[in-house]
């Protein structure tokens, strides 16, 4: 037997010539294809010890299961604790998208807010060419001050500003009463492509342009922020100037990811097709967008505003079919309790313009946020007006109504009363009439005072900071002559009646009158056969202007005083029953013709009223006129192409009640000072004379003080005798001008 000494060398074998296809097909492992669209990445999760990680994972799992079925959840552990992020897998991309939309920005607690993004987005944006491996600090533009946004309030003379818009020019001016207005800034051409509007407290002025809205402010009205919303037509603001609302008929279009304009677009993909936008005024960024409800998309006229606000900007709300959606601004505009309120058939709603102090509200507690809404009659229930408290959503009061055609709700500006103008019809539906249901929110159990009227109320307005109101109404009968006056003006006050449970209030001229704790309203003055259709109470109350604005050439403004301190108007027979039961003293002050009148607006202090004729509505005597509170015209300016006039609003006064009492007590002294300033501005020679006299008086006072001190040093003046000296000041008043006006 011969043994072989040859050895096997595997390198001598050419493996490429061997066919392994049968083995590969038999033992091939098919790995599932990963779909990154099913995954989301969650940052901002709490960092927990490894022992508590399973419990944290369980809690977050329940949260993400609300968006869809969670297939897997990966929470990395390092150095004995979690790292603060998770990767979650869902069944399909739709569930992953829902998780991003509903949970991104979700607050777990004060310190932890979840940031949820799709894993595919992380991959896409993380590997772009412009993403660098090393961090580069972003460039922050230098801070540019726009000046003090309330600088006009520092005017020594306490003057107000107003805005004029004519042709293509807009100017802001100081009101100087009888003198020509003074430019606050030089008028600017092409400042807006539509209209301009001040914010509610006067801090900003807004202009419109084809691609959005621009805010201006400071002493020189410098550019502040630009809000890009193409085609914007309407704007509105939250009461405290924190938010801007814009509406455009053009739906928002989001550029593709690879488009150069995508980096400039401020809207997320979820805003595609939306038309309503809420902006943060400080940052200039959109905080929430909405699509219009289907019923509004088909309407030719748009009700405005679509977003309504609580008095403190904490909540906003919008109405949809059979639902009311309330959003919390402190929770990044998320729905209150994460769902809208189902209210079948809801027709309208209104927030209280101020915090409401209920009878149960303690002295140091914050006032309540209230909201009212109404629903029409249905097969199973009557029409209803309900009052809701936020954020609890508790219904505090409900009024049941029958045979209702329409309801309008009017809050008193301090939130003390809610008046519901209920238009009702007879069973035959041939005749209409109005009931006024007044809810008293600061009384126990929120009592309701019901006033049944025979006529239909067209207009209603509360007196600011008061409890009186005025209505314009007409009888629902066929009028053979439409041009004949048929409006009825009715003035209401609360009844003065001493009862067991009473409270007192001050009346003009001093003194107290006892009134019912539960109010009862009485009509104390009725004026028939008027053309009037608009009510304008002075912001300070007491005075009211009532106008006939019907688009005709001949229009009239009537001025009334409800607390006249002289001899009031004679009592007519129709007023005799109630006029002696109320504290109001009615006086007709004046009535003036104003051809082509289209708008009226009171100055914030209530001293002046502006009326203007806008070329946007007709071409009749376009321009503006200014009146005093008693109806005396002191300025008229006719301007071709005149469009709009607007007083600059003022924020609420910072003066305390005691400060206001002190000013009223010394009002004559302050009035004399301002009259002197007015006289100086009216006459340049008189101004120089007054300034010269003041300068000579100051020089003489300084010389006398210096001389007395020098004589004391020489011992020529005895301190005791000097202390007994009596200084007598003599003030000589000179009447520069005196006018006498006869008031009919």
C-alpha positions as CSV (number, residue, x, y, z in Angstrom):
1,X,0.0,0.0,0.0
2,X,1.4,3.3,-1.1
3,X,0.6,6.4,1.0
4,X,0.0,9.7,-0.7
5,X,2.0,12.6,0.6
6,X,0.0,15.3,-1.3
7,X,-1.9,17.9,0.8
8,X,-5.2,19.7,0.1
9,X,-4.8,23.4,-0.7
10,X,-8.2,25.3,-0.9
11,X,-6.6,28.3,-2.6
12,X,-6.1,26.1,-5.6
13,X,-9.8,25.8,-6.1
14,X,-11.6,28.5,-8.1
15,X,-14.8,29.1,-6.1
16,X,-16.2,31.4,-8.7
17,X,-16.8,28.4,-10.9
18,X,-19.0,26.7,-8.3
19,X,-22.8,27.2,-8.5
20,X,-24.3,27.9,-5.1
21,X,-27.7,29.1,-6.4
22,X,-29.6,26.1,-5.0
23,X,-28.1,26.6,-1.5
24,X,-28.8,30.4,-1.6
25,X,-32.4,30.0,-2.5
26,X,-32.9,27.4,0.2
27,X,-31.3,29.4,3.0
28,X,-32.1,33.0,2.0
29,X,-33.3,35.3,4.8
30,X,-36.0,37.8,3.7
31,X,-35.6,41.0,5.8
32,X,-38.8,43.1,6.1
33,X,-38.5,46.4,4.2
34,X,-38.4,49.3,6.7
35,X,-40.9,52.1,6.1
36,X,-39.6,55.1,7.9
37,X,-42.9,56.9,7.4
38,X,-44.4,54.7,10.2
39,X,-41.9,56.0,12.8
40,X,-41.9,59.1,14.9
41,X,-39.2,60.5,17.1
42,X,-40.3,62.0,20.5
43,X,-37.9,64.5,22.2
44,X,-38.4,66.2,25.5
45,X,-39.4,63.1,27.5
46,X,-38.5,63.0,31.2
47,X,-35.0,61.6,32.0
48,X,-35.8,58.8,34.5
49,X,-33.7,56.2,36.4
50,X,-33.5,52.8,34.7
51,X,-35.7,51.3,37.5
52,X,-38.5,53.7,36.6
53,X,-38.1,53.6,32.8
54,X,-40.7,50.8,32.3
55,X,-43.3,52.9,34.2
56,X,-42.4,56.0,32.0
57,X,-42.6,53.9,28.9
58,X,-46.0,52.6,29.9
59,X,-47.4,56.1,30.5
60,X,-46.0,57.4,27.2
61,X,-47.3,54.3,25.4
62,X,-50.9,55.1,26.6
63,X,-50.5,58.7,25.3
64,X,-49.3,57.6,21.8
65,X,-51.9,54.9,21.6
66,X,-54.4,57.7,21.3
67,X,-53.1,58.5,17.8
68,X,-53.0,54.9,16.6
69,X,-51.7,51.3,17.4
70,X,-48.2,51.4,18.7
71,X,-46.2,48.5,17.2
72,X,-42.9,49.1,19.1
73,X,-41.4,51.8,21.3
74,X,-37.7,52.1,21.8
75,X,-36.4,54.1,24.8
76,X,-32.5,54.1,25.0
77,X,-30.9,53.7,28.4
78,X,-27.4,55.0,29.1
79,X,-25.4,55.2,32.4
80,X,-28.4,53.9,34.3
81,X,-31.0,56.4,33.1
82,X,-33.1,57.2,30.0
83,X,-31.8,59.7,27.5
84,X,-35.0,61.8,27.1
85,X,-36.1,60.7,23.7
86,X,-38.0,57.7,22.2
87,X,-38.6,56.2,18.8
88,X,-42.2,54.9,18.2
89,X,-43.4,52.7,15.4
90,X,-47.1,52.8,14.3
91,X,-49.1,50.5,12.0
92,X,-49.2,53.0,9.1
93,X,-48.1,56.5,8.1
94,X,-51.5,58.0,8.8
95,X,-51.2,57.1,12.5
96,X,-47.7,58.6,12.6
97,X,-49.0,61.8,11.0
98,X,-51.8,62.0,13.6
99,X,-49.3,61.6,16.4
100,X,-47.2,64.5,15.1
101,X,-50.2,66.7,14.7
102,X,-51.9,66.0,18.0
103,X,-48.9,65.4,20.3
104,X,-46.2,67.8,19.1
105,X,-46.0,70.5,21.7
106,X,-47.9,68.4,24.3
107,X,-47.1,69.5,27.8
108,X,-46.6,66.6,30.2
109,X,-45.9,69.0,33.1
110,X,-44.4,72.4,33.8
111,X,-40.8,71.2,32.9
112,X,-41.5,68.7,30.0
113,X,-43.0,69.4,26.6
114,X,-43.0,66.7,24.0
115,X,-41.5,67.5,20.5
116,X,-42.8,64.9,18.0
117,X,-41.4,64.6,14.5
118,X,-41.6,62.0,11.8
119,X,-38.4,59.9,11.5
120,X,-38.4,60.4,7.7
121,X,-38.3,64.1,8.3
122,X,-35.3,63.7,10.5
123,X,-33.6,61.7,7.8
124,X,-34.5,64.1,5.1
125,X,-33.4,67.3,6.8
126,X,-30.5,65.7,8.6
127,X,-28.6,64.7,5.4
128,X,-29.2,67.8,3.3
129,X,-26.1,69.4,1.9
130,X,-26.6,72.5,3.9
131,X,-26.5,70.6,7.2
132,X,-22.9,70.8,8.6
133,X,-21.3,68.4,11.0
134,X,-20.1,71.2,13.3
135,X,-22.5,73.6,15.0
136,X,-22.3,77.2,13.8
137,X,-24.0,79.8,16.0
138,X,-26.8,81.4,14.0
139,X,-26.6,85.1,13.1
140,X,-28.8,87.2,15.3
141,X,-29.7,90.6,13.9
142,X,-28.9,93.6,16.1
143,X,-31.8,94.8,18.2
144,X,-33.5,97.8,16.7
145,X,-35.7,99.9,18.9
146,X,-38.9,101.3,17.5
147,X,-39.3,103.8,20.3
148,X,-41.9,103.9,23.0
149,X,-45.1,102.6,21.5
150,X,-47.3,104.8,23.7
151,X,-45.3,108.0,23.2
152,X,-48.3,110.0,22.2
153,X,-49.7,109.6,25.8
154,X,-46.8,111.8,27.0
155,X,-48.1,114.9,25.3
156,X,-48.1,117.7,27.9
157,X,-51.4,119.1,26.7
158,X,-53.1,115.7,26.8
159,X,-54.1,116.0,23.1
160,X,-55.5,113.1,21.1
161,X,-54.4,111.9,17.6
162,X,-56.5,111.0,14.6
163,X,-55.8,109.4,11.3
164,X,-57.0,110.8,7.9
165,X,-57.0,108.7,4.7
166,X,-57.7,110.6,1.4
167,X,-56.9,109.6,-2.1
168,X,-53.6,107.6,-1.8
169,X,-52.3,109.6,1.2
170,X,-52.5,108.8,4.9
171,X,-51.6,111.2,7.7
172,X,-51.7,111.1,11.6
173,X,-52.5,114.5,13.2
174,X,-52.8,116.1,16.7
175,X,-56.2,117.4,17.5
176,X,-55.9,121.1,18.5
177,X,-59.6,121.9,18.9
178,X,-60.3,125.3,17.1
179,X,-56.9,125.4,15.5
180,X,-55.7,123.6,12.4
181,X,-54.5,120.0,13.2
182,X,-50.8,119.6,13.6
183,X,-48.9,116.8,11.8
184,X,-47.8,114.0,14.1
185,X,-45.8,112.7,11.1
186,X,-45.5,113.9,7.6
187,X,-48.4,112.4,5.5
188,X,-47.3,109.4,3.5
189,X,-48.4,108.4,0.0
190,X,-49.2,104.8,-0.9
191,X,-49.0,103.8,2.7
192,X,-51.7,101.2,2.2
193,X,-53.4,99.4,-0.6
194,X,-56.8,99.2,1.1
195,X,-57.6,100.7,4.6
196,X,-55.6,101.4,7.8
197,X,-56.6,100.5,11.3
198,X,-55.3,101.2,14.9
199,X,-55.0,98.4,17.4
200,X,-57.5,98.4,20.3
201,X,-55.2,100.3,22.7
202,X,-53.6,102.5,20.1
203,X,-50.1,101.0,20.3
204,X,-49.9,100.0,16.6
205,X,-51.2,101.2,13.2
206,X,-51.8,98.6,10.6
207,X,-51.7,98.9,6.8
208,X,-52.7,96.3,4.2
209,X,-50.7,95.4,1.1
210,X,-51.3,92.7,-1.6
211,X,-49.1,90.2,0.2
212,X,-50.2,90.8,3.8
213,X,-50.3,93.2,6.7
214,X,-47.7,95.6,8.1
215,X,-47.6,97.0,11.6
216,X,-46.2,100.5,12.5
217,X,-45.5,102.2,15.8
218,X,-43.4,104.5,17.9
219,X,-43.2,108.3,17.7
220,X,-42.4,108.3,14.0
221,X,-44.5,105.3,13.1
222,X,-41.6,103.1,12.1
223,X,-42.0,99.7,10.5
224,X,-42.3,97.0,13.1
225,X,-43.5,93.6,11.7
226,X,-44.7,92.2,8.5
227,X,-47.4,89.5,8.4
228,X,-47.3,87.7,5.0
229,X,-50.8,86.5,4.1
230,X,-51.5,87.0,0.4
231,X,-54.8,88.6,-0.6
232,X,-55.8,89.6,3.0
233,X,-59.1,91.5,3.1
234,X,-60.1,91.7,6.8
235,X,-58.2,92.1,10.1
236,X,-59.1,92.0,13.8
237,X,-57.2,92.0,17.1
238,X,-57.4,90.5,20.6
239,X,-58.4,93.0,23.3
240,X,-54.9,93.2,24.8
241,X,-53.1,93.6,21.5
242,X,-51.3,90.2,21.8
243,X,-52.8,88.7,18.6
244,X,-53.8,89.7,15.1
245,X,-56.4,87.8,13.0
246,X,-56.3,88.0,9.2
247,X,-58.7,86.6,6.6
248,X,-58.0,86.1,2.9
249,X,-60.2,84.6,0.2
250,X,-57.1,83.0,-1.3
251,X,-56.3,79.6,0.4
252,X,-52.8,79.2,1.8
253,X,-50.5,77.4,-0.6
254,X,-47.4,75.7,0.7
255,X,-44.5,75.5,-1.7
256,X,-42.8,72.1,-2.3
257,X,-39.9,71.1,-0.1
258,X,-37.4,71.6,-2.8
259,X,-38.8,75.0,-3.9
260,X,-36.6,78.1,-3.1
261,X,-39.7,79.9,-1.5
262,X,-40.2,77.0,1.0
263,X,-37.6,78.4,3.4
264,X,-39.5,81.8,3.5
265,X,-42.9,80.3,4.1
266,X,-44.0,80.6,7.8
267,X,-46.9,78.1,7.5
268,X,-46.7,74.3,8.2
269,X,-48.1,71.7,5.8
270,X,-51.2,71.4,8.0
271,X,-52.1,75.0,6.9
272,X,-52.6,74.1,3.3
273,X,-55.9,75.4,2.0
274,X,-56.7,77.4,5.2
275,X,-57.9,81.1,4.9
276,X,-58.0,82.3,8.5
277,X,-54.8,83.0,10.5
278,X,-54.0,84.1,14.0
279,X,-50.6,85.8,14.4
280,X,-48.5,86.6,17.5
281,X,-47.9,90.4,17.3
282,X,-44.6,90.2,19.2
283,X,-42.9,87.5,17.1
284,X,-44.7,88.1,13.9
285,X,-45.3,84.3,13.5
286,X,-48.6,82.5,12.8
287,X,-49.8,80.5,15.9
288,X,-52.9,78.9,14.4
289,X,-54.7,78.6,11.1
290,X,-58.2,77.5,10.2
291,X,-60.2,76.5,7.2
292,X,-63.6,78.3,6.8
293,X,-66.7,76.2,7.7
294,X,-68.5,74.9,4.6
295,X,-71.6,77.2,5.3
296,X,-69.4,80.3,5.2
297,X,-67.5,79.3,2.0
298,X,-70.7,79.7,0.0
299,X,-71.8,83.0,1.5
300,X,-71.3,86.3,-0.4
301,X,-71.1,88.4,2.8
302,X,-68.8,87.4,5.5
303,X,-69.7,87.8,9.2
304,X,-66.8,89.4,11.1
305,X,-65.1,88.8,13.3
306,X,-65.0,85.0,13.0
307,X,-62.7,84.7,16.1
308,X,-63.9,86.2,19.3
309,X,-61.8,86.7,22.4
310,X,-62.1,86.7,26.2
311,X,-61.3,90.1,27.8
312,X,-57.9,88.9,29.1
313,X,-56.7,87.2,25.8
314,X,-56.6,83.8,27.6
315,X,-59.2,82.2,25.4
316,X,-60.6,82.6,21.9
317,X,-63.5,80.8,20.2
318,X,-65.0,80.2,16.8
319,X,-68.4,78.7,15.9
320,X,-69.0,75.9,13.5
321,X,-72.1,73.8,12.6
322,X,-73.6,72.5,15.9
323,X,-70.4,73.2,17.8
324,X,-68.3,75.9,19.6
325,X,-64.6,75.5,19.6
326,X,-62.8,77.2,22.5
327,X,-58.9,77.5,22.4
328,X,-56.5,78.2,25.2
329,X,-53.9,80.7,24.3
330,X,-51.7,79.6,27.2
331,X,-51.7,76.1,25.8
332,X,-50.5,77.0,22.4
333,X,-54.0,77.4,21.1
334,X,-55.1,73.8,21.8
335,X,-58.8,73.1,22.2
336,X,-60.0,73.5,25.7
337,X,-60.3,69.9,27.1
338,X,-59.1,68.7,23.7
339,X,-62.5,68.7,22.1
340,X,-65.1,71.2,20.8
341,X,-68.4,71.8,22.7
342,X,-71.4,70.2,21.0
343,X,-74.2,72.7,20.9
344,X,-77.0,71.7,18.5
345,X,-78.1,74.6,16.3
346,X,-75.9,77.3,17.9
347,X,-76.5,80.6,16.1
348,X,-74.2,83.1,17.8
349,X,-72.1,83.7,20.9
350,X,-70.4,86.6,22.7
351,X,-67.7,86.9,25.3
352,X,-68.1,89.3,28.2
353,X,-66.0,92.4,27.4
354,X,-64.8,92.4,31.1
355,X,-64.3,90.1,34.0
356,X,-67.5,89.3,35.7
357,X,-67.7,89.5,39.5
358,X,-70.6,87.2,40.6
359,X,-72.2,87.5,44.0
360,X,-70.2,84.5,45.1
361,X,-66.9,86.0,43.9
362,X,-64.6,86.9,46.8
363,X,-63.1,90.3,47.0
364,X,-59.5,89.2,46.2
365,X,-60.4,86.6,43.6
366,X,-60.0,87.1,39.9
367,X,-63.2,87.9,38.1
368,X,-64.9,85.2,36.0
369,X,-64.6,84.7,32.3
370,X,-68.1,84.5,30.8
371,X,-69.5,83.5,27.5
372,X,-73.1,83.6,26.2
373,X,-74.7,81.8,23.3
374,X,-78.2,81.1,21.9
375,X,-79.9,78.2,20.1
376,X,-83.2,78.3,18.2
377,X,-86.3,76.4,18.8
378,X,-86.5,72.8,17.7
379,X,-89.0,70.0,17.8
380,X,-88.1,68.9,21.3
381,X,-87.0,72.1,23.0
382,X,-87.5,75.8,23.1
383,X,-85.0,78.5,22.1
384,X,-82.4,79.2,24.7
385,X,-79.9,81.8,25.8
386,X,-77.1,80.3,28.0
387,X,-74.3,81.7,30.1
388,X,-71.2,79.6,30.4
389,X,-68.2,80.1,32.8
390,X,-64.7,79.3,31.5
391,X,-62.6,77.2,31.8
392,X,-65.1,74.9,33.7
393,X,-67.7,75.2,30.9
394,X,-70.3,75.3,33.6
395,X,-73.7,76.7,32.5
396,X,-74.7,79.3,35.2
397,X,-78.0,80.4,33.7
398,X,-80.4,79.4,31.0
399,X,-83.4,81.4,29.7
400,X,-86.1,79.5,27.7
401,X,-87.7,81.5,24.9
402,X,-90.7,80.8,22.7
403,X,-91.9,81.9,19.2
404,X,-88.4,83.4,18.5
405,X,-87.3,84.8,15.2
406,X,-83.9,86.1,16.2
407,X,-81.8,86.9,19.3
408,X,-79.1,89.5,19.7
409,X,-76.9,89.6,22.8
410,X,-75.5,92.9,24.2
411,X,-73.0,92.8,27.1
412,X,-72.6,95.8,29.3
413,X,-68.9,96.8,29.1
414,X,-68.2,96.0,32.8
415,X,-69.8,92.6,32.5
416,X,-72.5,93.4,35.0
417,X,-75.5,92.9,32.7
418,X,-76.4,90.9,29.6
419,X,-79.3,92.2,27.5
420,X,-80.9,89.8,25.1
421,X,-82.9,91.4,22.3
422,X,-85.4,88.7,21.5
423,X,-87.4,89.3,18.3
424,X,-90.6,87.3,18.6
425,X,-93.6,86.6,16.3
426,X,-97.2,85.9,16.9
427,X,-98.6,82.4,16.3
428,X,-99.7,83.4,12.9
429,X,-96.1,84.8,12.2
430,X,-97.6,87.9,10.6
431,X,-96.6,90.3,13.3
432,X,-93.3,90.7,15.1
433,X,-92.4,92.4,18.4
434,X,-89.4,92.5,20.7
435,X,-88.8,91.3,24.3
436,X,-85.7,92.5,26.3
437,X,-84.4,89.9,28.7
438,X,-81.8,91.5,31.0
439,X,-79.7,89.1,33.1
440,X,-78.0,90.7,36.2
441,X,-74.8,88.8,36.7
442,X,-73.6,90.5,39.9
443,X,-76.8,89.6,41.8
444,X,-77.6,86.3,43.6
445,X,-78.9,83.6,41.3
446,X,-78.5,85.8,38.3
447,X,-82.1,87.3,38.2
448,X,-83.7,88.2,34.8
449,X,-85.7,91.4,34.2
450,X,-88.1,91.0,31.3
451,X,-89.4,94.0,29.3
452,X,-92.3,93.2,26.9
453,X,-92.5,95.7,24.1
454,X,-95.1,96.3,21.4
455,X,-92.6,97.4,18.8
456,X,-89.6,95.8,17.0
457,X,-86.2,97.0,18.4
458,X,-83.7,97.8,15.6
459,X,-80.8,99.0,17.7
460,X,-79.7,98.8,21.3
461,X,-76.8,100.3,23.3
462,X,-75.7,100.3,26.9
463,X,-74.3,103.4,28.5
464,X,-70.5,102.8,29.1
465,X,-69.7,102.1,32.8
466,X,-73.5,102.5,33.6
467,X,-76.8,100.7,33.6
468,X,-78.9,102.9,31.4
469,X,-79.6,102.0,27.8
470,X,-81.3,103.4,24.7
471,X,-83.3,101.6,21.9
472,X,-84.4,102.5,18.4
473,X,-87.6,100.7,17.4
474,X,-90.6,100.8,15.1
475,X,-94.1,99.3,15.0
476,X,-94.4,96.3,12.7
477,X,-97.2,97.7,10.6
478,X,-97.3,98.4,6.9
479,X,-96.0,101.9,6.3
480,X,-97.8,103.5,3.3
481,X,-95.0,106.1,3.0
482,X,-91.5,104.6,3.4
483,X,-90.0,108.1,3.5
484,X,-92.1,109.2,6.5
485,X,-90.3,109.0,9.9
486,X,-91.3,106.0,12.0
487,X,-88.4,105.4,14.4
488,X,-89.1,105.6,18.1
489,X,-86.3,106.5,20.6
490,X,-86.7,105.2,24.1
491,X,-84.4,105.9,27.0
492,X,-84.3,103.5,30.0
493,X,-83.0,103.9,33.6
494,X,-83.4,101.8,36.8
495,X,-86.2,102.6,39.2
496,X,-85.4,104.4,42.4
497,X,-87.4,102.7,45.1
498,X,-86.6,102.3,48.8
499,X,-87.0,98.7,49.9
500,X,-85.7,96.5,52.6
501,X,-82.7,95.4,50.7
502,X,-81.3,98.5,49.0
503,X,-78.0,99.8,47.8
504,X,-77.0,103.4,47.2
505,X,-75.4,105.2,44.2
506,X,-74.2,108.7,43.6
507,X,-76.1,111.1,41.4
508,X,-74.9,114.2,39.6
509,X,-74.6,117.1,42.0
510,X,-73.9,114.9,45.0
511,X,-76.0,112.9,47.3
512,X,-77.1,109.3,47.3
513,X,-80.2,107.6,46.0
514,X,-81.4,104.2,47.2
515,X,-82.1,101.8,44.4
516,X,-83.3,98.2,44.3
517,X,-80.5,95.6,44.7
518,X,-82.3,93.7,41.9
519,X,-82.7,96.2,39.1
520,X,-85.9,97.2,37.4
521,X,-85.7,99.2,34.2
522,X,-88.2,101.8,33.3
523,X,-88.6,103.9,30.1
524,X,-88.3,107.6,31.2
525,X,-88.2,109.3,27.8
526,X,-89.8,108.4,24.5
527,X,-89.4,110.4,21.2
528,X,-91.5,109.3,18.2
529,X,-91.4,110.0,14.5
530,X,-87.7,110.0,13.9
531,X,-85.5,108.9,11.0
532,X,-82.7,107.8,13.4
533,X,-81.1,104.3,13.0
534,X,-77.7,104.6,14.8
535,X,-76.7,105.0,18.5
536,X,-73.4,106.4,19.7
537,X,-72.9,106.7,23.5
538,X,-70.0,108.8,24.6
539,X,-67.1,106.6,26.0
540,X,-67.6,108.4,29.4
541,X,-71.4,107.9,29.4
542,X,-74.0,110.6,30.0
543,X,-74.0,112.1,26.5
544,X,-75.3,110.3,23.4
545,X,-75.4,111.1,19.7
546,X,-78.3,109.6,17.7
547,X,-78.0,109.7,13.9
548,X,-79.9,108.9,10.8
549,X,-77.3,107.2,8.5
550,X,-79.2,105.7,5.6
551,X,-77.0,106.4,2.6
552,X,-79.0,109.5,1.7
553,X,-77.7,113.1,1.2
554,X,-79.8,114.6,4.1
555,X,-78.7,113.1,7.4
556,X,-79.0,114.4,10.9
557,X,-77.2,114.1,14.3
558,X,-79.0,114.7,17.5
559,X,-77.2,115.3,20.8
560,X,-78.8,114.4,24.2
561,X,-77.6,114.8,27.8
562,X,-79.1,112.2,30.3
563,X,-77.7,114.0,33.5
564,X,-78.4,117.6,32.7
565,X,-77.6,119.8,35.7
566,X,-79.8,122.7,34.7
567,X,-83.5,122.7,34.0
568,X,-84.3,119.5,32.0
569,X,-86.8,119.1,29.1
570,X,-90.4,119.5,29.9
571,X,-92.1,116.2,30.7
572,X,-94.5,115.0,28.1
573,X,-97.6,113.1,28.8
574,X,-96.1,109.8,27.5
575,X,-93.2,110.2,29.9
576,X,-95.2,111.3,33.0
577,X,-95.6,107.9,34.6
578,X,-91.9,107.0,35.0
579,X,-89.8,110.2,34.7
580,X,-90.2,110.9,38.4
581,X,-89.1,107.4,39.4
582,X,-85.6,107.6,37.9
583,X,-82.6,109.8,38.6
584,X,-81.9,110.8,34.9
585,X,-82.5,114.4,33.9
586,X,-83.1,114.4,30.1
587,X,-82.1,117.4,27.9
588,X,-82.0,117.9,24.2
589,X,-78.8,119.7,23.4
590,X,-78.6,120.2,19.7
591,X,-79.4,118.7,16.3
592,X,-77.3,119.3,13.2
593,X,-77.6,118.5,9.5
594,X,-74.6,116.6,8.1
595,X,-75.0,115.9,4.4
596,X,-73.6,112.6,3.1
597,X,-72.8,111.3,6.6
598,X,-71.5,107.7,6.5
599,X,-69.7,107.2,9.9
600,X,-69.5,108.6,13.4
601,X,-66.9,108.0,16.1
602,X,-66.3,109.5,19.6
603,X,-62.9,110.7,20.7
604,X,-61.6,108.4,23.5
605,X,-62.1,111.1,26.2
606,X,-65.7,111.7,25.1
607,X,-65.1,115.4,24.5
608,X,-65.5,115.4,20.7
609,X,-67.4,113.5,18.0
610,X,-66.2,113.0,14.5
611,X,-68.5,112.6,11.5
612,X,-67.4,111.9,8.0
613,X,-68.5,111.3,4.5
614,X,-66.5,108.5,2.8
615,X,-65.9,108.3,-0.9
616,X,-65.9,104.5,-0.6
617,X,-69.7,104.8,-0.2
618,X,-70.7,107.9,-2.3
619,X,-69.3,111.2,-3.7
620,X,-71.5,113.6,-1.6
621,X,-69.5,116.3,0.3
622,X,-66.6,113.9,1.1
623,X,-64.7,115.1,4.2
624,X,-65.1,115.3,8.0
625,X,-66.6,117.5,10.7
626,X,-65.8,117.7,14.4
627,X,-68.3,118.4,17.1
628,X,-68.2,119.1,20.8
629,X,-70.1,116.8,23.2
630,X,-73.0,119.3,23.1
631,X,-73.2,119.3,19.3
632,X,-71.4,122.5,18.4
633,X,-69.3,122.1,15.2
634,X,-65.8,123.5,15.5
635,X,-64.0,122.2,12.4
636,X,-65.1,121.3,8.9
637,X,-62.8,120.1,6.1
638,X,-64.1,119.0,2.7
639,X,-61.5,116.8,0.9
640,X,-61.9,115.2,-2.5
641,X,-61.3,111.5,-2.4
642,X,-61.7,111.4,1.4
643,X,-61.9,107.8,2.6
644,X,-61.7,107.3,6.3
645,X,-61.2,109.0,9.7
646,X,-60.2,107.2,12.9
647,X,-59.4,108.5,16.4
648,X,-56.3,106.8,18.0
649,X,-57.6,104.7,20.9
650,X,-56.2,105.0,24.4
651,X,-55.4,102.3,26.9
652,X,-57.4,102.1,30.2
653,X,-56.5,104.8,32.7
654,X,-53.9,103.9,35.4
655,X,-55.4,106.5,37.8
656,X,-56.9,105.2,41.0
657,X,-60.4,106.1,42.2
658,X,-58.8,108.6,44.6
659,X,-56.7,110.2,41.9
660,X,-59.8,110.7,39.7
661,X,-61.7,112.3,42.7
662,X,-58.8,114.7,43.2
663,X,-58.8,115.7,39.6
664,X,-62.6,116.3,39.7
665,X,-62.2,118.4,42.8
666,X,-59.5,120.6,41.2
667,X,-61.0,120.6,37.7
668,X,-61.4,124.3,37.5
669,X,-57.7,124.8,38.2
670,X,-56.7,122.3,35.5
671,X,-59.2,123.8,33.1
672,X,-57.6,127.3,33.6
673,X,-54.2,125.9,32.8
674,X,-55.4,124.2,29.5
675,X,-57.3,127.3,28.5
676,X,-54.2,129.4,28.9
677,X,-52.3,126.9,26.7
678,X,-55.1,127.1,24.1
679,X,-54.9,130.9,24.2
680,X,-51.2,130.9,23.8
681,X,-51.4,128.6,20.7
682,X,-54.2,130.7,19.2
683,X,-52.3,134.1,19.5
684,X,-48.5,134.3,19.0
685,X,-48.3,137.8,20.5
686,X,-50.3,136.7,23.5
687,X,-48.1,133.7,23.9
688,X,-44.9,135.9,24.0
689,X,-46.6,138.2,26.6
690,X,-47.6,135.4,28.9
691,X,-44.2,133.7,28.7
692,X,-42.5,137.1,29.3
693,X,-44.6,137.7,32.4
694,X,-43.8,134.2,33.8
695,X,-40.1,134.8,33.2
696,X,-40.1,138.1,35.0
697,X,-42.1,136.6,37.9
698,X,-39.5,133.8,38.2
699,X,-36.6,136.3,38.1
700,X,-38.2,138.5,40.7
701,X,-39.0,135.5,43.0
702,X,-35.4,134.3,42.7
703,X,-34.0,137.8,43.4
704,X,-36.2,138.2,46.4
705,X,-35.2,134.9,47.9
706,X,-31.5,135.7,47.4
707,X,-31.9,139.2,49.0
708,X,-33.7,137.8,52.0
709,X,-31.0,135.2,52.6
710,X,-28.3,138.0,52.3
711,X,-30.1,140.2,54.8
712,X,-30.4,137.3,57.3
713,X,-26.6,136.8,57.1
714,X,-26.1,140.6,57.9
715,X,-28.5,140.3,60.9
716,X,-30.9,142.8,59.4
717,X,-33.9,140.5,59.5
718,X,-35.2,138.9,62.7
719,X,-36.1,135.2,62.3
720,X,-39.1,135.5,64.6
721,X,-40.5,138.6,63.0
722,X,-39.9,137.1,59.6
723,X,-41.8,134.0,60.6
724,X,-44.8,136.1,61.5
725,X,-44.9,137.7,58.1
726,X,-48.0,136.9,56.1
727,X,-47.7,136.5,52.3
728,X,-50.6,137.7,50.3
729,X,-50.9,136.6,46.7
730,X,-53.2,138.6,44.4
731,X,-54.4,136.9,41.3
732,X,-55.8,139.1,38.6
733,X,-58.0,137.4,36.0
734,X,-58.4,139.0,32.6
735,X,-61.2,137.8,30.3
736,X,-59.6,137.5,26.8
737,X,-62.8,136.3,25.0
738,X,-66.3,135.7,26.0
739,X,-69.0,133.9,24.0
740,X,-72.6,133.3,24.8
741,X,-74.6,130.4,23.3
742,X,-78.3,129.9,23.6
743,X,-79.3,126.3,23.9
744,X,-82.8,125.5,22.8
